[in-house]
Amino acid sequence: MTDRSAPSTGDPRLDLVAGSITLRRGRIEFVHPRDPAALLYEEDVAADEAYPPYWAELWPSGIELAYAVSAQDWRDVPVLELGCGLGLPSIAAALAGARVLATDRSADAVTFAAVNAESNGVSVETAVCSWADPAPLIDRGPWRLVLASDVLYGQRNVDELLTLLPQLVGDDGEAWITDPQRPLTNEFLEAATATWHCVEATPSRLPQIQIIRLGGPPRPGRSTS
């Protein structure tokens, strides 16, 4: 990965660092805010505490998910990314031929994902969407591949994903989640194992980050919440 600094501006969203990552095939060029902490809004402290601007960080889990996605041909496959942040996994899927929808609850995040996709010469559709109100994502499904990186860091996220993912993934689909072994990860895996046909956790290139793959729809007669 490489980083290049852009000139500082008065708006922290426009004070950017440029970088690139190497995929199995090709590279992704991207930009992200230099100082994510500067994106906190003093006039809405409650919102910042509930949903910090994590989207602006360059997370290793996002890099590893993009690298894993780039290993396959996803030509014409419908792919959905949840909590897309800077959009690196979505861009990797689009470079591999997928039809991608990148989503985040932050409007700034989906803007960066779209700009980064355009700079790599691919088209990625974006949408602002909350997991608590996922009807637009469910209506667009089922999805062959659902992606998320480093999203198991809070009980709310774990609970919402356990309910949401079965509603998104098609009969022949999968969900891929990269995770740096957060404290709630085992709880998520235990609950997922009780409902999904296949649950697999394998190491990525970084030993502390695993790739969780959920395969197929939930088992008949099992609860999904």
Protein Blocks (a to p, Z undefined) as FASTA:
>chain_A
ZZddddddfblklmccddddddfbocddddddfblmlmpcfklmmlmmmmcckllpccfk
lmmmmmmmmmpccehiacddehklnommmmmmmmnopacddddfbfklmmmmmmmmmmno
pacddddddfklmmlmmmmmccfbdcdehkllbfklmmmmmmmmmmmpcfkbccddddeh
iaklmmmmmmmmmmmmbdcddddfblkbccdddedjddehiacZZ
